């Protein structure tokens, strides 16, 4: 029997695997362009855009669209709230897993 119940205190926005992948990739860099995130996550353009929109709506990422040498460029970075949320997510997940004994 499986349960779809989320561990208590675990942020559902971050908990989705693709968004967690994006957040952890952004955590280790100051900022990244969309192409870098595509390569790191294996997502399609459409999936990446959809997940970034959800993260931006939550206030976890900043998405800056501009141009570099007349080419469109999108730069993404974690906000202070996003960085804090990811750290909190990790702590809550570890706490939820603490009772698990092998």
C-alpha positions as CSV (number, residue, x, y, z in Angstrom):
1,X,0.0,0.0,0.0
2,X,1.4,3.4,-1.0
3,X,0.6,6.8,0.4
4,X,0.4,10.0,-1.6
5,X,0.6,12.1,1.6
6,X,3.3,14.7,1.7
7,X,5.7,14.7,4.7
8,X,4.7,17.4,7.1
9,X,6.3,20.8,6.5
10,X,7.7,19.8,3.0
11,X,7.2,22.6,0.5
12,X,5.0,21.2,-2.3
13,X,6.2,23.8,-4.8
14,X,9.8,22.6,-4.4
15,X,9.0,18.9,-3.8
16,X,8.0,18.4,-7.5
17,X,11.1,16.6,-9.0
18,X,11.7,19.0,-11.9
19,X,11.4,22.1,-9.7
20,X,13.7,20.5,-7.1
21,X,16.2,19.8,-9.9
22,X,16.0,23.5,-11.1
23,X,16.3,24.8,-7.5
24,X,19.3,22.6,-6.6
25,X,21.1,23.6,-9.8
26,X,20.5,27.3,-9.1
27,X,21.6,26.9,-5.5
28,X,25.2,26.4,-6.5
29,X,25.5,29.2,-9.0
30,X,24.9,33.0,-8.7
31,X,22.7,32.8,-11.8
32,X,22.3,30.7,-14.9
33,X,20.9,31.1,-18.4
34,X,18.0,28.9,-19.6
35,X,20.2,26.9,-21.9
36,X,22.4,25.9,-19.0
37,X,19.3,24.8,-17.0
38,X,18.0,22.8,-20.0
39,X,21.3,20.9,-20.2
40,X,21.5,20.3,-16.5
41,X,17.9,19.2,-16.0
42,X,17.1,17.4,-19.2
43,X,13.8,19.3,-19.4
44,X,12.2,20.6,-22.6
45,X,11.8,24.3,-23.2
46,X,8.1,24.1,-22.5
47,X,8.6,22.1,-19.2
48,X,11.4,24.4,-18.1
49,X,9.2,27.5,-18.8
50,X,6.2,26.0,-17.0
51,X,8.2,25.1,-13.9
52,X,10.1,28.4,-13.8
53,X,6.7,30.2,-13.9
54,X,5.6,28.3,-10.8
55,X,8.8,29.0,-9.0
56,X,8.7,32.7,-10.0
57,X,5.1,33.0,-8.8
58,X,6.2,31.5,-5.4
59,X,8.9,34.2,-5.3
60,X,11.7,31.6,-5.4
61,X,13.4,32.6,-8.6
62,X,14.0,35.8,-10.6
63,X,13.7,35.4,-14.3
64,X,15.3,38.2,-16.3
65,X,14.7,38.3,-20.1
66,X,17.1,40.4,-22.2
67,X,19.5,40.3,-25.1
68,X,23.2,39.5,-25.4
69,X,24.7,40.5,-28.8
70,X,21.2,40.7,-30.3
71,X,20.3,37.2,-29.2
72,X,17.5,36.7,-26.6
73,X,18.9,35.5,-23.3
74,X,17.0,34.5,-20.1
75,X,18.9,34.6,-16.9
76,X,17.5,32.9,-13.8
77,X,18.6,33.1,-10.2
78,X,17.4,32.1,-6.8
79,X,15.9,34.8,-4.7
80,X,16.8,35.1,-1.0
81,X,13.4,33.6,-0.3
82,X,14.1,30.7,-2.7
83,X,17.5,30.0,-1.1
84,X,15.9,30.0,2.3
85,X,13.0,27.8,1.1
86,X,15.3,25.2,-0.3
87,X,17.3,25.1,2.9
88,X,14.1,24.7,4.9
89,X,12.8,22.1,2.5
90,X,16.0,20.0,3.0
91,X,15.7,20.4,6.8
92,X,12.0,19.4,6.8
93,X,12.7,16.4,4.5
94,X,15.6,15.2,6.7
95,X,13.4,15.5,9.8
96,X,10.6,13.6,8.1
97,X,13.1,10.8,7.2
98,X,14.7,10.7,10.6
99,X,12.5,7.9,12.0
100,X,13.3,5.6,9.1
101,X,15.7,2.9,10.2
102,X,17.2,0.3,7.8
